[in-house]
Amino acid sequence: MSALLTPAQVHTVLEKAMRDQTFRQTLRQTPHAAIEQELGVTVPAGKTVHVVQAEAQTLSIVIPQRPVDWPADLSVEDAMARLRRDLPEMDEQTRKAADMQLRLTAKAWQDERFREDLERHPKATVAQALDVELPEDLNLQVLIEDAEHQYLLLPPEEAGMELTDEQLEAVSGGEVALVSLVTLVAVTSMAVSAATTW
């Protein structure tokens, strides 16, 4: 896998965006310039780092690019186990959100039709795959990364909404940036309120 930004770089950028509103605005308006200024990294021509600003009723889920050195015949469960190895310690609620993201990611890597369904019918596909009921007024988008496109998700700008250092670490920890900020904040609360057993 050749992500445009490494997990450590993603962590640095997201952490600064969560704590510095001026940088956050610059990142949203001119992401490549903000990344170059903060990291000293130039995004190559023909490649794009997209910054997605989450809204209160919108859930954005990123499916990262599959590592090229992983066996093609890995089962979904084996892929999830490999992904879990790279996650930091986290509380139960954050772990549940991470497991949801891991299941969607591993299944999308192993099943082309599922990946296509995620793009065409994200809400119905996610609800069925995770066996949850999603609120009717929730908008859901699935963003699939490839060699030319990487997505950075910023949480909604809501008063009092701050992520812990543990959640920020989970967002960008490991070989693959696994858990979107919005997944941590929104999906977990939906799952808990639905009282669904995973």
C-alpha angles and dihedrals in degrees: 000000000000108000114186091233124030120236089255091053092047089051092051093049095045093045091053091045090053093052103033118055094189091055090045091056092047090048091053095046101039108010098173093051092047091049092049092049094048101037105021087236123133115211105230120249112270092026126099136201106201121203113208118197108208120223126212095257098033125090116197119191121190121209104201123216114276114252107256093217095059118103113263093224097058113135120233090253093050091048090050090050091052092048092048091057090068097050120104123233110286141173121264096262093050091045091055090052090048092050090053091052091045093052093050092045096048093045092048090051093051101037120051094189091053089050090051090048089052089056096043102036106014100164097048093041094050093045091051095043093050096034094233137129111237120206114264093233093053117109113208130193129180117208115199117202125215137168091289102039133054126174129214114194122209118195122238115286096243128151113262095010108132130152121225121239087253092057092046088051091050091051093062104016125126134008093314127038094243113171124052118218090237092050090055094049104033111026094048093054090048092050093048093048091048089051090219118167114226 
